[in-house]
Amino acid sequence: MPWHRAVAQDVVLGASVQLTGPVANTGRYYRDAYQLAVDKINARGGVKLGGQSHKLALKLYDNQSDVNLSVRQYTELVTQDKVNLLLGPFASNFALADSAVAEKYQIPMVQGGGASDQIFSRGFRYIFGTLAPASNYFGSTVEMLKALKPVPKAVALLYADDAFDVSVAEGTRPKLKRAGFPVAMDERYSTNASDFSSLLSQIKSKGVDAVLMAGHETEILNFVRQAKSLGVSPAMYSFTVGVPSEDFRKALGKDADFAFGMTAWLPSAQLKDRWFGDAERFAQEYKARFGYDPDYHAASGVADVEALVQAMENAGSTDPQRVRDALASLRFNSLYGPIAFNAQGQIDLPQVVIQVQGDVLAKVYEANRFVKPPKYPMPAWTAR
C-alpha cells in the first residue's frame, strides 16, 4: 500500500533503521523510541508552530542492516517522500554514510545511534548527534582502573574494524598511556567476528589482567562464551556495548556476572522533560508498551525526536535551514540529559561505569569516585 501523509499539515520525520539483519536487536530500540516519542508528543498536542498545533508523523524504512540500502532509503525519504526532517539509523558506519545524504540535500538529521568522532570531524553542518564521543567511551573506565586494588598491570585493547570501534581505540590509547598502563595487546578484529580463541589465548599467555573491548553485542557475547569455554578469566573486562542491555544479560545468564560496561544514561526521576515528566516514567511506559527495558540507545532515540521538536518550535518553522540553525543553538533538558550541541554537532555526556553484579546492574564508578564497590578481581570460571 503506498504511503501518504495523513494530513497536509503533518510534520513528517523520516528514518531508516535496522529492523532485520545482524544488528536488528539494537536497531529496534530506535524504531520503538521514535514511535513512543512521536505518540507521546502528539498526545501532548504535537508541535506548536506559529500558534498552530501540528501532529508528528513517522516514516520508517528497514535498511536490513545494509549500509548501501540505508543510503538509498535516506535519499528516497528526502527526494520522493519529501519528509520534513531526518532521524538517524543505529551504528556509526551507517550514520557516517547516511549523514552525507542529509548534508547533500541540506536537511537536518538528529541521530543517537552513531558515536564515532569521524561523523563529526568532516565539517558537516546538518548532522547532530546525542551519543557521547566514541573516543571518550572508556574515559571513566580508565580512571577507575587507577583506583582498583590491586591496580591492573597489563591491559589489552581489542576493537572491531568499524568506524565506532576504531574511534574508541584511537581515544583510549592516549588515555591508557597518560594513566601509565602498559598495553600488552592492541588488536583489531573484523566486524561480526565469531572466533576469539587466538585473542583469548594471547590474553592468557601475556598475563593480561584488564581487557577493554570495543565491539557490537554479538561479538561481545561470543567473546564471553569463548572465554568461559577456554577458561580465560582476567581480573576484569569491560565492554562498550551489551552490559546495559537486558538482552545481553539474559543471553549469558550467570556468565554475564562481573562484566563491566558503561552508559551515559540510567532511568532516573532527576532527569526531567516536558513530555514524559521524567526518565523513570519514560522507562516504565517503554517497558509496558514494548515488553523490554530501554537502555541508553532508546533514551538517545527519544532525545533525537525531542531535539527536532524543540528546534522547530524555537525556529517557529519546519524550514530545514531555520531548524538547522535552531539545533545549533539548542539548550533544553530531555529525559536523556541536557541537550546542547557543540560546534561539530555532538554532545558529551559523561559515561558511568556499570557492572553486572548477580541479578543487579550496579552503578559502580561516576565522577571519579566509586559509587558502589566493584566485584573485582573476577574469579576464575571454575571458582564461580
C-alpha positions in Angstrom: 0.0 0.0 0.0 1.5 3.4 -0.9 2.3 5.6 2.0 0.6 9.0 2.2 0.7 11.8 4.7 -2.3 11.6 6.8 -2.9 15.3 6.8 -1.2 18.0 4.7 -0.3 19.8 8.0 1.6 16.8 9.4 5.3 17.3 10.2 7.0 14.1 8.9 10.2 12.7 10.4 12.0 10.1 8.2 14.5 7.4 9.2 16.0 4.2 8.0 16.6 1.7 10.8 18.0 -1.9 11.1 14.7 -3.9 11.7 16.2 -7.1 10.2 19.7 -8.4 9.8 22.7 -8.8 12.2 22.1 -5.5 14.2 18.3 -5.6 14.3 18.4 -6.3 18.1 19.8 -2.8 18.7 18.0 -1.2 15.7 14.6 -1.9 17.3 15.5 0.4 20.2 15.4 3.3 17.7 12.1 2.2 16.0 10.4 1.8 19.3 11.9 5.0 20.8 11.0 7.1 17.8 7.4 5.8 17.8 6.9 6.2 21.5 8.2 9.8 21.4 6.1 10.7 18.4 3.0 9.3 20.0 3.7 11.0 23.3 4.3 14.4 21.7 1.2 14.0 19.6 -0.8 13.1 22.8 0.5 16.3 24.3 -0.7 18.4 21.4 2.0 17.9 18.8 4.4 20.6 17.6 3.4 24.2 18.2 4.3 26.4 15.2 3.2 30.0 14.9 0.2 29.4 17.2 -0.9 26.3 15.4 -0.5 22.7 16.5 0.8 20.1 14.1 0.9 16.3 14.5 4.1 14.4 14.0 4.2 11.5 11.6 7.0 8.9 11.3 8.1 7.4 8.0 10.4 4.5 8.7 12.2 2.1 6.4 14.1 -1.1 7.2 17.6 -1.0 5.9 18.1 -4.7 6.7 21.5 -3.9 8.3 22.8 -2.9 4.8 24.7 0.5 4.6 24.2 0.9 0.9 20.4 0.2 1.2 20.3 2.7 4.1 21.8 5.5 1.9 19.3 4.8 -0.9 16.4 4.9 1.6 17.5 8.2 3.1 17.8 9.6 -0.5 14.2 8.3 -1.1 13.0 9.9 2.1 14.2 13.3 1.0 13.6 13.2 -2.7 10.4 11.2 -3.0 8.7 11.1 0.3 9.6 14.7 0.9 9.9 14.3 4.7 10.4 17.4 6.7 13.4 16.3 8.8 15.5 13.3 9.5 16.2 10.9 12.4 19.2 8.6 12.3 20.0 4.9 12.0 21.8 2.8 14.5 25.6 2.4 14.3 28.4 4.7 13.4 29.2 3.3 10.0 25.5 3.8 9.0 25.4 7.4 10.5 28.7 8.2 8.7 27.2 7.2 5.3 23.7 8.4 5.8 24.6 11.9 7.1 26.2 12.6 3.7 22.6 12.4 2.3 21.4 15.0 4.9 24.4 17.2 4.0 23.8 16.9 0.3 20.2 17.9 0.5 20.7 20.3 3.5 18.0 18.6 5.6 19.0 18.3 9.3 19.5 14.8 10.8 19.5 14.3 14.5 20.8 10.8 15.4 21.5 9.0 18.6 22.9 5.8 17.0 26.4 6.8 15.9 29.1 8.0 18.3 32.2 7.8 16.1 34.2 11.1 16.1 34.6 10.6 12.3 30.9 11.5 11.8 31.5 15.0 13.3 35.0 15.7 12.0 34.1 16.5 8.4 32.8 20.0 8.9 29.2 18.9 8.0 26.5 21.4 9.1 23.4 19.2 9.0 24.3 16.3 11.3 23.7 16.4 15.1 24.3 13.6 17.5 23.2 12.7 21.0 25.7 10.0 21.8 28.9 10.9 23.7 32.0 10.8 21.5 33.3 7.3 21.0 36.8 8.5 21.8 35.7 9.0 25.4 33.7 5.9 25.9 36.4 4.3 28.1 37.4 7.6 29.8 35.7 6.9 33.1 36.8 3.2 32.9 40.5 4.1 32.6 40.1 6.5 35.6 38.5 3.6 37.5 41.4 1.2 36.6 43.8 3.5 38.5 41.6 3.2 41.6 41.2 -0.6 41.6 43.0 -2.6 44.2 45.2 -4.3 43.0 45.8 -2.0 40.1 45.9 -4.0 36.8 49.4 -4.5 35.5 48.8 -5.3 31.8 45.9 -4.1 29.6 44.5 -5.5 26.3 42.7 -3.1 24.0 40.6 -5.0 21.5 38.4 -3.4 18.9 36.4 -4.2 15.7 37.4 -2.6 12.4 34.3 -0.3 12.1 34.1 3.4 12.5 32.8 3.4 16.1 35.3 0.9 17.5 38.3 2.4 15.7 37.3 5.8 17.2 37.0 4.2 20.6 40.5 2.7 20.3 42.1 5.9 19.0 40.7 7.8 22.0 41.5 5.1 24.6 45.2 4.6 23.6 46.4 8.1 24.9 44.3 7.8 28.0 45.9 4.5 28.9 49.4 6.0 28.2 48.7 9.0 30.4 47.4 6.8 33.2 50.6 4.8 33.0 49.1 1.4 31.9 51.3 -0.8 29.8 49.3 -2.0 26.8 50.2 -5.7 26.4 47.8 -6.1 23.4 46.4 -3.6 20.9 44.5 -5.8 18.5 41.9 -5.0 15.8 39.5 -7.8 14.8 37.0 -8.0 11.9 33.4 -6.8 12.5 31.0 -9.7 13.1 33.9 -12.0 14.1 32.8 -15.1 15.8 36.1 -16.7 16.7 38.1 -15.1 19.5 40.2 -18.1 20.5 43.5 -16.7 19.3 43.0 -13.3 21.1 41.9 -15.2 24.2 45.0 -17.4 24.2 47.1 -14.3 23.9 45.3 -12.7 26.8 46.2 -15.8 28.9 49.8 -16.1 27.7 50.6 -12.4 28.1 49.2 -12.3 31.6 46.7 -9.6 30.7 44.6 -8.7 33.8 42.3 -6.0 32.3 40.6 -6.3 28.9 38.9 -3.2 27.3 36.9 -4.4 24.3 35.0 -2.3 21.7 32.6 -4.1 19.6 28.9 -4.9 18.9 26.7 -7.0 21.1 27.0 -10.4 19.2 30.8 -10.1 19.2 30.9 -9.4 22.9 28.6 -12.4 23.6 30.9 -14.7 21.5 33.9 -13.4 23.4 32.5 -14.1 26.8 31.2 -17.5 25.9 34.6 -18.5 24.4 36.4 -17.0 27.4 34.4 -19.4 29.6 35.0 -22.4 27.4 38.7 -21.7 27.2 38.9 -20.9 30.9 40.3 -17.4 30.4 39.4 -15.0 33.2 41.4 -11.8 33.5 40.9 -9.8 36.7 38.4 -7.6 34.8 36.9 -7.0 31.4 34.9 -4.1 30.2 32.8 -3.7 27.0 31.5 -0.7 25.1 28.1 -2.3 24.5 26.0 -5.2 25.8 26.3 -4.7 29.6 23.4 -2.1 29.9 21.1 -4.2 27.7 18.6 -6.7 29.3 19.1 -9.0 26.3 22.8 -9.3 26.8 22.3 -10.3 30.4 19.5 -12.8 29.5 21.7 -14.3 26.7 24.6 -15.0 29.1 22.7 -15.7 32.3 25.1 -16.1 35.2 28.0 -15.9 32.8 27.3 -12.1 32.5 28.3 -11.7 36.1 31.3 -9.4 36.8 31.3 -7.8 33.3 31.9 -4.0 33.4 30.4 -1.7 30.9 29.4 2.0 30.5 26.3 4.0 29.9 25.6 7.7 29.5 22.1 7.2 30.8 20.2 5.3 33.5 16.5 5.9 34.2 16.2 8.5 37.0 13.5 10.7 38.4 16.1 13.5 38.4 16.1 13.7 34.6 13.1 15.8 33.8 11.5 16.6 30.5 8.4 18.4 29.3 6.7 15.4 27.6 7.3 12.3 29.7 7.8 14.1 33.1 10.9 12.2 33.9 13.2 9.4 32.8 11.8 6.9 35.3 8.2 7.4 34.0 9.6 7.1 30.4 11.3 3.8 31.3 8.0 2.4 32.8 6.0 3.4 29.7 8.5 2.0 27.4 8.6 -1.4 29.2 4.8 -1.5 29.4 4.5 -0.9 25.7 7.3 -2.9 24.2 8.0 -5.6 26.8 11.6 -4.9 27.4 13.6 -2.3 29.3 15.0 0.7 27.5 18.8 1.4 27.6 20.8 4.5 26.5 20.1 3.7 22.9 16.3 4.1 23.4 16.8 7.2 25.6 19.0 8.9 23.0 16.5 8.0 20.3 13.7 9.8 22.2 16.1 12.8 22.7 16.6 12.9 18.9 12.8 13.4 18.4 12.6 15.9 21.3 15.5 17.9 19.9 13.8 18.2 16.4 10.6 19.3 18.0 12.2 21.8 20.3 14.2 23.2 17.4 11.1 23.5 15.2 9.3 25.4 18.0 12.3 27.6 18.7 12.5 28.4 14.9 8.7 28.7 14.6 9.1 26.8 11.4 9.8 23.4 9.7 12.2 25.2 7.2 15.3 23.0 7.1 17.8 25.9 7.3 15.9 27.6 10.2 15.6 24.3 12.1 19.3 23.6 11.5 20.2 27.0 13.0 17.9 26.4 15.9 19.5 23.0 16.6 23.0 24.6 16.6 22.0 26.9 19.5 19.6 24.4 21.3 19.6 24.2 25.1 17.0 22.1 26.8 16.5 19.3 29.3 15.5 15.9 27.9 14.8 12.6 29.7 18.2 11.6 28.4 20.1 14.5 29.9 20.9 18.2 29.0 21.0 18.7 25.2 23.4 21.3 23.8 25.3 20.5 20.7 28.9 21.7 20.3 30.2 23.4 17.1 30.7 19.9 15.5 27.1 18.9 16.3 27.8 16.5 19.1 27.0 16.4 22.8 29.2 14.9 25.5 27.5 13.2 28.4 29.8 11.5 30.9 29.9 7.7 30.9 29.0 6.0 34.1 30.8 2.7 34.8 28.4 -0.1 35.4 28.9 -3.8 36.4 26.7 -6.9 36.3 26.6 -8.0 40.0 24.4 -11.1 40.2 20.9 -10.0 39.3 21.7 -6.3 39.7 23.1 -3.9 37.1 25.1 -1.8 39.5 26.3 1.8 39.0 29.9 1.4 40.2 32.0 4.5 39.3 30.9 8.0 38.5 32.5 11.4 38.6 35.9 10.0 39.6 34.7 8.0 42.6 33.3 4.6 43.4 29.5 4.8 44.0 29.4 1.1 44.9 32.2 -1.4 45.5 33.1 -3.3 42.3 33.3 -7.1 42.2 37.0 -7.3 41.5 39.1 -9.2 40.7 36.9 -11.5 38.7 37.1 -15.1 39.9 38.2 -18.0 37.7 35.3 -19.6 35.8 35.8 -22.8 37.8 35.5 -20.9 41.1 32.1 -19.3 40.4 
